[in-house]
């Protein structure tokens, strides 16, 4: 009996919602259908660099150099980032759901003196005056794919949430400056070209926003999105010294980003 009542109530709700939806969304499809948009915004990112192993091995080298208290190091980067989005959504009554994908480009780089973990005097080595080692982080392109679900507060205003997977490209650079004179990390003598690595991180992303119809085919939106990218390991294989001392540097990197954007979308 209870199941029959629930089924009857559901059927009644759907029968009421259907004509209400038609009036709410309009005969032109309203909120349903494929969209593409451009949403410029600002991006704040934290990249956490943690040294895991310094030097070690090599003929005549010490087993390992101790990591000092300068690790982990956080790089905070701030930059405007244009973002392109596309989605295909279905309107059911006051609910609007569907898949969504986005891509954005930024190129904000921050360089700090010394390598994390060998800044404050690792194993008794102290920085010389003048140019020293550097470590840089650059946040570059990012992308996301996931699902979006929203509720129509009025015929023109949609409040929504989104979740899915994210990709973040990060470039790291390590440089030993003048190993025979000023390097804090690399054993000399011998030149050391900077080492640059591009790393692509897979993580999770969640967000929320509000959207309004400016015209039958145009939407204005504002959104906040948070993404987290678990740490990954990497190695900066600096050349050994001419006497065989090992200059290999190993570390882990993780990141998280906050994106606030405002933009337009066009419905086909």
C-alpha positions in Angstrom: 0.0 0.0 0.0 2.8 2.4 1.0 4.6 1.7 -2.3 1.5 2.4 -4.3 1.0 5.7 -2.5 4.6 6.7 -3.1 4.3 5.7 -6.8 1.1 7.7 -7.1 2.7 10.7 -5.4 5.7 10.5 -7.7 3.4 10.3 -10.8 1.4 13.3 -9.5 4.6 15.3 -8.9 5.9 14.5 -12.4 2.6 15.4 -14.0 2.7 18.8 -12.2 6.4 19.4 -12.9 6.2 18.7 -16.6 4.0 21.6 -17.6 5.6 23.8 -14.9 9.0 22.9 -16.5 7.7 23.8 -20.0 6.6 27.2 -18.7 9.7 27.7 -16.7 12.2 26.8 -19.4 10.4 27.9 -22.4 9.6 26.2 -25.7 13.1 26.9 -27.1 14.7 24.4 -24.7 15.7 26.9 -22.0 18.6 25.6 -20.0 18.9 22.3 -21.8 21.4 21.5 -24.6 25.1 22.0 -25.5 27.0 25.1 -24.5 30.4 26.6 -25.0 31.8 29.6 -23.1 34.8 31.7 -22.1 35.2 32.4 -18.4 38.3 34.6 -17.5 39.3 34.4 -13.9 42.0 34.6 -11.3 44.0 31.6 -10.1 45.7 31.1 -6.7 47.9 28.1 -6.4 50.1 26.5 -3.7 52.8 24.1 -4.8 54.5 22.2 -1.9 58.1 21.1 -2.7 59.6 18.5 -0.3 63.2 17.3 -0.5 63.5 13.5 0.0 67.1 12.7 -0.7 70.2 14.8 -1.1 73.4 13.7 -2.9 74.5 10.2 -1.8 76.6 7.5 -3.4 79.3 8.3 -5.9 83.0 7.5 -5.6 84.3 9.1 -2.4 81.0 10.7 -1.6 79.2 10.8 1.7 76.2 8.3 2.0 73.7 11.1 2.0 73.4 14.8 2.9 71.0 15.6 5.6 67.8 17.5 4.6 67.6 20.7 6.6 64.5 22.5 8.0 64.0 24.5 4.8 62.0 21.6 3.4 59.1 21.5 2.7 58.8 24.8 0.9 55.5 26.3 -0.4 55.4 28.3 -3.5 52.3 30.6 -3.7 51.4 31.7 -7.3 48.7 34.1 -8.4 47.7 34.8 -11.9 44.7 35.6 -14.2 43.7 32.6 -16.4 41.3 32.5 -19.3 39.1 29.4 -19.2 37.1 27.7 -22.0 34.2 25.5 -21.0 31.8 23.2 -22.8 28.9 21.1 -21.6 25.7 19.4 -22.5 23.0 19.5 -20.0 19.5 18.2 -19.4 16.7 20.2 -17.7 14.3 18.1 -15.6 11.8 20.3 -13.8 13.8 22.8 -11.8 16.9 20.5 -11.9 19.6 21.0 -14.6 22.3 18.2 -14.8 24.9 17.2 -17.3 28.7 16.6 -18.1 31.1 19.5 -18.2 34.7 19.9 -19.4 37.1 22.9 -19.2 40.6 24.0 -20.2 42.6 27.0 -19.0 46.1 28.4 -19.5 48.3 30.3 -17.1 52.1 30.7 -16.8 53.1 32.1 -13.5 56.6 31.4 -12.3 58.2 31.9 -8.9 61.9 31.5 -8.2 63.5 31.3 -4.8 67.1 31.1 -3.7 68.6 27.7 -2.8 67.1 24.2 -3.2 64.5 23.2 -0.5 66.2 21.0 2.1 69.6 22.6 1.5 69.2 26.2 2.4 70.0 26.6 6.1 73.3 24.8 6.1 72.7 21.2 5.1 75.5 18.9 6.5 77.6 21.9 7.4 77.6 23.7 4.0 76.8 27.4 4.2 76.0 29.7 1.3 78.7 31.9 0.0 78.1 35.6 -0.9 76.9 36.3 -4.4 74.7 34.2 -6.7 73.5 31.0 -5.3 71.4 27.9 -6.3 67.7 28.5 -7.2 64.5 26.4 -7.4 61.6 27.6 -9.5 57.9 26.4 -9.9 55.6 27.5 -12.7 51.9 26.7 -12.8 50.8 26.3 -16.4 47.7 24.8 -18.2 45.0 23.0 -16.3 41.9 21.0 -17.4 38.9 19.4 -15.8 36.1 16.9 -16.7 33.2 16.0 -14.5 29.5 16.5 -13.9 27.4 19.5 -12.9 24.0 19.6 -11.1 22.0 22.8 -10.5 18.6 24.0 -9.2 16.6 26.8 -10.7 15.9 29.3 -8.0 13.9 31.3 -10.6 13.3 30.8 -14.3 16.5 32.9 -14.9 18.8 32.0 -12.0 20.6 28.6 -11.5 22.5 27.7 -8.4 24.8 24.7 -9.1 27.6 22.5 -7.9 30.3 20.6 -9.9 32.8 17.8 -9.2 35.2 15.7 -11.2 38.8 15.1 -12.1 41.4 17.7 -12.8 44.8 17.9 -14.6 47.5 20.4 -13.7 50.7 21.0 -15.6 53.6 22.2 -13.4 57.1 23.0 -14.5 60.0 22.9 -12.0 63.5 24.1 -12.5 66.6 23.5 -10.3 69.9 25.3 -10.8 73.3 24.9 -9.1 75.1 28.3 -9.6 78.9 28.1 -10.0 79.4 24.8 -8.3 83.1 25.5 -7.8 82.4 28.8 -6.0 79.0 29.5 -4.7 76.8 26.4 -4.9 75.1 25.5 -1.7 74.1 22.1 -3.0 76.2 20.7 -5.9 79.8 19.6 -5.3 82.3 21.2 -7.7 84.1 21.7 -9.8 82.3 21.7 -13.1 79.5 23.6 -14.8 75.9 22.6 -14.1 73.2 23.4 -16.6 69.8 24.1 -15.0 67.4 21.2 -15.1 63.7 21.8 -16.1 61.0 19.3 -15.8 57.3 19.4 -16.9 55.0 17.4 -14.6 51.3 16.6 -15.2 49.3 16.0 -12.1 46.0 14.2 -11.8 43.7 15.2 -9.0 40.1 16.0 -7.9 38.2 19.2 -8.4 35.0 20.6 -6.8 33.2 23.9 -7.2 30.0 25.9 -7.0 28.5 28.8 -8.8 25.5 30.8 -10.0 24.3 31.3 -13.6 21.7 33.5 -15.2 20.1 33.8 -18.6 20.8 37.2 -20.2 19.0 36.1 -23.4 17.6 32.9 -24.9 21.1 31.8 -26.0 23.4 33.6 -23.6 24.3 32.8 -20.0 26.4 34.7 -17.5 28.1 32.7 -14.8 30.3 33.2 -11.7 32.1 30.2 -10.2 34.6 29.2 -7.5 36.6 26.0 -8.0 39.0 24.1 -5.8 41.4 21.4 -7.0 43.8 19.2 -5.2 46.7 17.3 -6.8 48.4 14.6 -4.7 52.2 14.6 -4.5 54.4 12.9 -7.1 58.1 12.1 -6.9 60.8 13.6 -9.2 64.6 13.7 -9.6 66.9 16.4 -10.6 69.9 14.5 -11.9 72.7 17.1 -11.7 76.0 16.0 -13.2 78.5 14.4 -10.7 81.6 16.4 -9.9 84.8 15.7 -11.7 85.9 13.7 -8.7 82.8 11.5 -8.8 80.8 13.2 -6.0 77.1 12.6 -6.5 74.8 15.7 -7.0 71.5 13.9 -7.5 68.5 15.7 -5.9 65.2 13.9 -5.2 62.0 15.5 -4.1 58.2 15.3 -4.0 55.7 17.9 -5.3 52.0 18.4 -4.6 49.7 21.3 -5.4 46.3 22.8 -4.8 44.6 25.6 -6.7 41.7 28.1 -6.1 40.0 29.6 -9.2 37.4 32.4 -9.2 35.9 33.1 -12.6 33.2 35.1 -14.3 32.2 34.6 -17.9 29.7 34.1 -20.8 28.4 30.9 -22.3 26.5 30.4 -25.5 23.8 27.8 -26.0 23.5 26.2 -29.4 
